[in-house]
Amino acid sequence: MKLTYFGHSCFLVQAQDGTKIILDPYRSGAYDGAVKYGPVGEAADVVVASHEHDDHGACDTVPGNPRIYVHPDHITIGNVTITGIHVAHDDKGGRERGKNTLIVIDDGDLRLAHLGDLGHILDEAAVEALGRIDVLLVPVGGFFTIDHKQAAQVVEAVNPRVVIPMHYKTDRVDFPIAKVDLFLATQPRVEHKDSPTLELTSATLPTERIVVVLPHAR
């Protein structure tokens, strides 16, 4: 499985069989210019969004003619299964910001979970529904999502081998969210990469959990 981090919560996932999946595409320039990441501009077979907000669900911005799923339930594409676990965007059952969907991608070798705009600690049922997760993409910036302390709790509950933080403050987003550093301070093993692309297989997974910080490609 190969991952490329475009920015904010948007990733390109290339599965073991070559299927290309874009997760949570943002709309460049959205929210009166607060989203400053450049356009995704990458074709894919499938686009999956955790919800419809313009910094996550701008599926129409992906070129080509991909299959599009917002709040997916269960999809099979080639040898890849994509499963949605429906939770709330906030800690009030969705009354403030609506629904969020946790997205699990299983390509037969690795299981990856993208937590979208998760705004609360996962309960036991949600953790059980996620099952074994090898790679976890987790929001850490707070305000619209869980903050660094809550993200650390979620990481402990899910217990993946690789954690990739997302949805945090950079020079490309003007949202009132925190930088990644607060979350990194909660984690014992952190590695910063120079490339926005990371390739993993079950054979190359670390034996101990590690947080991998990827630079944004856009």
C-alpha positions as CSV (number, residue, x, y, z in Angstrom):
1,M,0.0,0.0,0.0
2,K,1.3,3.4,-1.0
3,L,0.1,6.6,0.6
4,T,0.6,10.2,-0.5
5,Y,-0.4,13.1,1.8
6,F,-1.8,16.0,-0.2
7,G,-2.6,18.2,2.9
8,H,-5.2,18.7,5.6
9,S,-7.0,15.3,5.7
10,C,-6.6,14.4,2.0
11,F,-4.6,11.3,1.0
12,L,-4.1,9.2,-2.1
13,V,-4.0,5.5,-1.3
14,Q,-2.8,3.1,-3.9
15,A,-3.8,-0.4,-2.9
16,Q,-1.8,-3.6,-3.5
17,D,-3.7,-4.3,-6.7
18,G,-3.1,-0.8,-8.1
19,T,-6.5,0.7,-7.2
20,K,-6.2,4.4,-6.5
21,I,-8.4,5.9,-3.8
22,I,-8.5,9.6,-2.8
23,L,-9.8,10.2,0.7
24,D,-11.4,13.5,1.9
25,P,-10.5,15.9,-0.9
26,Y,-10.6,19.5,0.0
27,R,-11.7,22.4,-2.1
28,S,-8.6,24.7,-2.6
29,G,-9.6,28.3,-1.6
30,A,-12.6,27.2,0.4
31,Y,-13.9,29.1,3.4
32,D,-13.0,32.5,2.1
33,G,-9.5,31.4,1.2
34,A,-8.7,29.6,4.5
35,V,-7.9,26.4,2.7
36,K,-4.6,27.3,0.9
37,Y,-3.5,23.9,-0.2
38,G,-3.1,23.7,-3.9
39,P,-5.7,21.7,-6.0
40,V,-5.5,17.9,-5.6
41,G,-5.3,17.6,-9.4
42,E,-4.8,13.8,-9.2
43,A,-7.0,11.2,-11.0
44,A,-8.3,8.2,-9.0
45,D,-10.5,5.2,-9.5
46,V,-12.5,6.0,-6.3
47,V,-13.1,9.1,-4.2
48,V,-14.3,8.5,-0.6
49,A,-15.3,11.3,1.8
50,S,-16.0,11.1,5.5
51,H,-18.6,13.9,5.2
52,E,-19.6,16.8,2.8
53,H,-17.8,19.8,4.3
54,D,-15.7,21.6,1.7
55,D,-12.4,20.8,3.4
56,H,-13.2,17.0,3.2
57,G,-16.0,16.3,0.7
58,A,-15.0,18.3,-2.4
59,C,-15.3,15.1,-4.5
60,D,-16.1,17.1,-7.7
61,T,-12.6,18.5,-7.8
62,V,-11.0,15.2,-8.5
63,P,-10.4,14.9,-12.3
64,G,-11.5,12.0,-14.5
65,N,-14.5,9.9,-13.8
66,P,-14.0,8.3,-10.4
67,R,-16.6,6.4,-8.5
68,I,-17.6,8.7,-5.6
69,Y,-18.8,7.7,-2.2
70,V,-19.7,10.1,0.7
71,H,-20.5,8.4,4.0
72,P,-19.9,4.9,2.5
73,D,-21.3,1.7,4.0
74,H,-19.5,-1.1,2.3
75,I,-17.8,-1.1,-1.1
76,T,-15.8,-3.8,-2.9
77,I,-13.5,-2.7,-5.8
78,G,-11.3,-5.3,-7.2
79,N,-9.5,-6.8,-4.3
80,V,-10.1,-3.8,-2.1
81,T,-12.9,-3.5,0.5
82,I,-13.9,-0.1,1.9
83,T,-16.1,0.0,5.0
84,G,-17.7,3.0,6.6
85,I,-18.4,3.2,10.4
86,H,-20.8,6.0,11.1
87,V,-20.1,8.2,14.1
88,A,-20.6,11.9,15.0
89,H,-18.6,14.9,13.9
90,D,-18.9,16.4,17.4
91,D,-19.2,15.3,21.0
92,K,-22.9,16.0,21.1
93,G,-24.1,13.2,18.9
94,G,-23.9,15.2,15.7
95,R,-26.2,18.0,16.8
96,E,-23.5,20.7,16.1
97,R,-21.7,19.4,13.0
98,G,-23.6,16.4,11.8
99,K,-22.3,13.0,10.9
100,N,-18.8,11.7,10.3
101,T,-17.7,8.4,8.8
102,L,-14.6,6.4,9.8
103,I,-13.2,4.9,6.6
104,V,-11.5,1.5,6.6
105,I,-9.6,0.3,3.6
106,D,-8.5,-3.4,3.4
107,D,-6.4,-4.3,0.3
108,G,-5.7,-7.8,1.4
109,D,-2.3,-7.0,2.9
110,L,-2.9,-4.0,5.1
111,R,-5.9,-2.4,6.9
112,L,-5.9,1.4,7.0
113,A,-8.4,3.6,8.8
114,H,-9.0,7.3,8.1
115,L,-11.0,8.9,10.9
116,G,-12.3,11.9,9.0
117,D,-13.4,14.8,11.2
118,L,-13.7,12.7,14.4
119,G,-14.9,15.0,17.2
120,H,-15.1,12.7,20.1
121,I,-13.3,9.7,21.8
122,L,-14.3,6.4,20.1
123,D,-16.5,4.2,22.2
124,E,-15.9,0.4,22.6
125,A,-18.3,-0.4,19.8
126,A,-16.6,1.8,17.3
127,V,-13.1,0.4,18.2
128,E,-14.5,-3.1,17.8
129,A,-16.0,-2.2,14.5
130,L,-12.7,-0.9,13.2
131,G,-11.0,-4.2,14.1
132,R,-7.3,-4.7,13.5
133,I,-5.8,-1.5,12.0
134,D,-2.3,-1.4,10.7
135,V,-2.2,2.3,9.6
136,L,-4.2,5.0,11.3
137,L,-4.8,8.5,9.9
138,V,-6.0,10.6,12.8
139,P,-7.0,14.3,13.2
140,V,-5.0,16.0,16.0
141,G,-5.7,19.8,15.7
142,G,-8.7,20.2,17.9
143,F,-11.5,22.8,17.6
144,F,-13.3,21.0,14.8
145,T,-12.0,17.6,15.7
146,I,-10.4,15.8,18.7
147,D,-7.4,17.5,20.1
148,H,-3.9,16.1,20.7
149,K,-4.8,14.6,24.1
150,Q,-8.0,12.9,22.7
151,A,-6.1,11.8,19.6
152,A,-3.5,10.1,21.9
153,Q,-6.4,8.2,23.6
154,V,-7.8,7.1,20.3
155,V,-4.4,5.9,19.2
156,E,-4.1,3.8,22.3
157,A,-7.5,2.3,21.9
158,V,-7.1,1.4,18.2
159,N,-3.5,0.3,18.7
160,P,-2.2,0.6,15.1
161,R,1.4,0.0,14.1
162,V,1.7,3.2,12.1
163,V,0.0,6.5,13.0
164,I,-0.1,9.5,10.5
165,P,-1.4,12.7,12.0
166,M,-3.6,15.0,9.8
167,H,-6.0,18.0,10.2
168,Y,-3.6,20.3,12.0
169,K,-2.3,23.9,11.5
170,T,0.2,24.5,8.7
171,D,1.0,27.6,6.6
172,R,-1.6,26.3,4.2
173,V,-4.7,26.5,6.4
174,D,-6.1,29.4,8.4
175,F,-8.4,27.4,10.6
176,P,-8.1,27.9,14.4
177,I,-6.5,24.5,14.9
178,A,-3.3,23.5,16.7
179,K,0.0,22.5,15.1
180,V,1.1,18.9,15.1
181,D,3.7,19.4,17.7
182,L,1.3,19.0,20.7
183,F,0.3,15.6,19.5
184,L,3.8,14.5,18.8
185,A,4.8,15.3,22.3
186,T,2.4,12.6,23.5
187,Q,4.0,9.9,21.5
188,P,7.2,8.0,22.3
189,R,8.4,7.3,18.7
190,V,8.1,9.9,16.0
191,E,9.7,10.0,12.5
192,H,9.6,13.0,10.2
193,K,9.8,12.1,6.5
194,D,11.1,14.3,3.6
195,S,8.6,12.8,1.1
196,P,4.8,13.0,1.2
197,T,4.7,9.4,-0.1
198,L,5.0,6.4,2.2
199,E,5.0,2.8,1.0
200,L,4.2,0.0,3.4
201,T,3.5,-3.7,3.4
202,S,2.7,-6.1,6.1
203,A,6.3,-7.4,6.0
204,T,7.7,-3.9,6.5
205,L,5.5,-2.7,9.3
206,P,7.4,-1.7,12.4
207,T,7.4,-4.0,15.4
208,E,6.6,-1.1,17.7
209,R,4.1,1.6,17.0
210,I,5.5,4.8,15.4
211,V,4.1,8.1,14.4
212,V,5.1,9.2,10.9
213,V,4.8,12.9,10.0
214,L,4.5,13.4,6.2
215,P,5.0,16.8,4.5
216,H,2.0,18.0,2.5
217,A,2.4,17.6,-1.3
218,R,0.1,20.5,-2.2
